[in-house]
Amino acid sequence: MKSIKNLTRFTYETSAFQGWRLSVSRAGAVFTKYFSDKKFGDEKKSFAAAQVALASVKEILDGAKRVNGKHTATTTRKVEKLLEQA
């Protein structure tokens, strides 16, 4: 599978981690979450979980208000909580 915007595949032979990294940067904030193949079962399942999380994060961030060009603390906490549960 190829990487897509905001989702990057990690398959290094020398690393203990294999899976997908979700990384979204908006309004000066960066949100990152790793989706391990080991945790989700295989590459396709971890990719599917990462896509669902990415869609949810984008939905929250795109609909959020900004104060002085930055997201509010509430918006940041919502995204962080969502990524913890993913």
C-alpha positions as CSV (number, residue, x, y, z in Angstrom):
1,M,0.0,0.0,0.0
2,K,1.2,3.5,-0.8
3,S,1.3,6.4,1.7
4,I,-1.4,9.0,1.2
5,K,-1.5,12.6,2.5
6,N,-1.3,12.6,6.3
7,L,-0.7,8.8,6.5
8,T,2.8,7.4,6.1
9,R,3.8,3.7,6.1
10,F,6.7,2.6,8.3
11,T,8.2,-0.8,7.3
12,Y,11.8,-0.6,8.4
13,E,13.6,-3.9,8.8
14,T,15.8,-2.6,11.7
15,S,12.9,-1.1,13.6
16,A,10.5,-2.8,16.1
17,F,7.6,-0.8,14.7
18,Q,5.7,-1.5,11.5
19,G,2.5,0.3,10.7
20,W,1.0,3.6,9.8
21,R,1.7,7.1,11.2
22,L,-1.1,9.7,11.1
23,S,0.2,13.2,11.3
24,V,-2.0,16.3,10.8
25,S,-0.7,19.8,11.1
26,R,-3.2,22.7,11.3
27,A,-3.1,26.2,12.7
28,G,0.3,25.7,14.4
29,A,-0.7,22.4,16.1
30,V,0.6,18.9,15.1
31,F,-1.3,15.8,15.9
32,T,0.4,12.4,15.6
33,K,-0.7,8.9,16.2
34,Y,0.9,5.5,15.3
35,F,-1.2,2.5,14.1
36,S,0.8,-0.7,14.6
37,D,0.2,-3.7,12.4
38,K,0.8,-5.8,15.5
39,K,-2.0,-4.2,17.5
40,F,-4.6,-4.2,14.6
41,G,-3.7,-7.5,13.1
42,D,-2.2,-6.7,9.7
43,E,-1.3,-3.8,7.4
44,K,-4.8,-3.5,5.9
45,K,-6.6,-3.3,9.3
46,S,-4.1,-0.8,10.7
47,F,-4.5,1.3,7.5
48,A,-8.3,1.2,7.9
49,A,-8.1,2.3,11.5
50,A,-5.8,5.1,10.6
51,Q,-8.2,6.3,7.8
52,V,-11.1,6.3,10.2
53,A,-9.1,8.4,12.7
54,L,-7.9,10.7,10.0
55,A,-11.4,11.4,8.8
56,S,-12.6,12.1,12.4
57,V,-9.6,14.4,13.1
58,K,-10.2,16.4,9.9
59,E,-13.9,16.7,10.7
60,I,-13.2,18.2,14.1
61,L,-10.4,20.5,12.9
62,D,-12.2,21.8,9.8
63,G,-15.4,22.7,11.7
64,A,-13.5,24.3,14.7
65,K,-13.4,28.0,15.4
66,R,-10.0,29.7,15.6
67,V,-8.9,32.4,17.9
68,N,-6.1,34.6,16.6
69,G,-5.4,32.0,13.9
70,K,-5.0,29.1,16.3
71,H,-7.3,26.3,17.5
72,T,-8.9,26.7,20.9
73,A,-7.7,24.5,23.8
74,T,-11.1,22.7,23.7
75,T,-10.5,21.7,20.1
76,T,-7.0,20.5,20.8
77,R,-8.2,18.4,23.7
78,K,-11.0,16.9,21.6
79,V,-8.5,15.8,18.9
80,E,-6.0,14.4,21.5
81,K,-8.8,12.5,23.2
82,L,-10.0,11.0,19.9
83,L,-6.5,9.9,19.0
84,E,-5.9,8.3,22.5
85,Q,-9.0,6.2,22.0
86,A,-8.1,5.2,18.4
